[in-house]
């Protein structure tokens, strides 16, 4: 998106009040939705997302053809990279004990699974409600991105 404007920094500086409010509103609304609609505190949500990113880091790349992904629990599971507790703590920059406690709660919610070797996997795809939440979040994010581009285009 930033490549669209050769004078990106200048446009951002001029449009900053509008763009920063739109971005902040999106972020705050997303955080509220995570807490209310998914029933997760923000630390648990962060750990859940960090684990998913870690598990899928070698599988899902922006350049891959999405039609070639086998997006099922069993198709992706064999390709996922399990994470040790210390991996998640290191990547998230949260204390090991906090990560351990939050993962145990996420496991009771069937959002993550601890394997016999004590490593962790996120549940691929999640439940239908979580999938709809992500789709709606993406729509909202793209709406905010469109608004930001429109504002920056008005800057002369």
N, C-alpha and C positions, 0 to 999 in steps of 0.2 A: 504494500500500500504506500509506504513512504517513497518508493521509487517513482511514484506517480507525480511527485512534486520535486523539481530540482531545488527549490528553495524551501524545503520541508521545515528546517529549523526556524526560518523567519515566519512562516505561516503559523507554526505551532505557537510561537511567541505572541503573535498578534491574537490568535484565536484561543489562547490558553484558558481564559476564564470560562468560556462556553464548553470547550472540550473537557476540561478537568471536572466540571460539574457533571457532565454527561457520563464520563467514565466513573466518577465516584458513585453516582447514583446506580449505575449498573453493578458495580462491585458490592455496594451495600445491599442492594436488592438481592443479589445472588447469595450473599452470606445469610440474609434473613430467610430466604427460601430454603437453603440447606438446613438451617436450624428448625424451621417450622414444618416444611413439607417432607423433608427426609428424616427429621428427628435426630439429627446429628449435631453435636457440639463442633465448633470449628476445628479444634485440635484433632478430633476423630476423623473429620472430613479430610483434613490435610494428610493425615497418616494413611487413610484409605486411598486417596489419590496418589500419594507418593508410592505406595506399594504397587498400585496398578501401573504407574509409569515405569517403575523398576521391572516388574514382571514382564512387561511388553516391550521393553527398550530394544531388544534385539529382533523383534518380530514386526512391529508396526512402525514403519518409517514413512515420512511424508511423500516419498517418491514411489512407494509401492502402489500397484494397481489394486484399488479396493475390492474389485471383483474377484481377486485371487486369494483373498483372506478367507479362511474357513472360520467364520465367526460363530462358533458354537463352543460350549463348555469343553467338549471332548476334543474338538479339532484344534483349538488354540492351546489347550492345557499342556499338551506335549511340547509345545514350542516355547512356553513361558519359562522365564528364569526365576526360580524360587528365591526369596530373599531371607537372609538371616536377620534376626532381631537387630544385630549391630549394623547391618547394611542399612536398614530402614532408619535407625537412629542417626547414622552418619549422614545419609542423604537428606533427611528432614531437619537435621540439626536440633533434634529434641532429645532429651535424656532417655536412656535405654529403659528405665523404669516406667516413664510416661508412655513410651511406645508399647511396652509389654502390656500395661494395664488397658490401654485403648484397643489394642488388637484383640485382647480377650473379650472385650465388650462387642467389638465388630464381629467376632466369631459367633457369639450368641445370636447375632442378628443375621447370620448367614451371608455376610458381606465379604468375609475372608475365611481362609481355611489354613489350619496348621497341619503340616505334613508330618509323617512319623519321624523324619530326621530333624524336626523342630524348625524347619524353614516355613515360610508363609507364602501363600498365593491369594490373590484377590479372586473373587468369584466372577468369572468372565461374563460380561454383558449385564450382570445384575438382574434384578426382577423387572417386570414390565413397567412398573411405576418409576423406577430409577431411570430406565431407558427414556421414558417420556420426559422426565425431568431434564435429562441431558439434551434431548432434542429441543425442548422449549428454551433451555438456556442458550443453545447455539443460535436459535432464531433471535433471541433478545440481543445477543452479542453482535450478530450481524446487523441488526437494526441500529444499534449504537455506532457501529463502525460506519454504516451508511451515513448517519447523521454527522459524524465527524468529518467524513470526506466532503459532504455538502458544505459544511461550515468552512472547511479549508479552501474549497473551491471559490467561495465568496470573498476570500481574502485576496486583495489585489496588490 
